[in-house]
């Protein structure tokens, strides 16, 4: 097995572990950890697919990485807005205002 093969297996295991954890309800498919496992695993596999000019595999893994990244960004932006609203509500409710 070459080093690239080992990296490829590692990327696959990241994606599969996230999927298995979600299927057994040990990890939410909407959690940061789930999305990070998918982003890293699929990005690794996308780079390998690009190097091997495996266009179908690149399309699959590249799309997977992009979709997971967009989901993570949306989640963090939503969390930031929720925290800002909560913080603003707490200031408005505080005594002396």
Steps between C-alpha positions, in 0.01 A plus 500: 500500500636841405480811720229639270299181550526542878387862478211396275390232747527755783276746314248225431500397866425857608190511280391149594544563872282812478235306308506204740478730803203682348324173416542373856382836643834564668558809289254747349536556125461870584788511749830676446692176558299314232551778247873531576552125455324524163689811391844361582432151367341614176761771439778242535324269257428786258870592485594139434231475231639815337854363504378177338274689258204297620235751397189320627660441839618863507146619427360287782759583764542864398124553520488322835774726638336818367152412626634406844701823519201713403289322762763563767528869405123542510485331838771722649342816357162397641661435839671841489172677421318308773770590753487866398121509537518328838772736617298803386188374677695447821637856489150642443369302798780600734422742785589866455402522134 
